[in-house]
Amino acid sequence: MVRRGGNHTGIRWRVRTGTPWRDLPPEYGPWPAVATRFDKLAVRFEATVLVAAINEWV
């Protein structure tokens, strides 16, 4: 089971590290679920805002 916010945390980890989705640590949930969530965000143009926010936090 993915904890609440796990997909977004997994997306943040993936964007910050630049590794392939398949290398996502298991604590963020199944990588296909996290990658699908990111794709849905990108379609809605929220990924740009998300990446900008991540860059501010890092």
Secondary structure, DSSP 4 states (H G I P E B T S, - for coil): -PPTTHHHHHHHHHHHH---GGG--GGG--HHHHHHHHHHHHHTTHHHHHHHHHHHH-
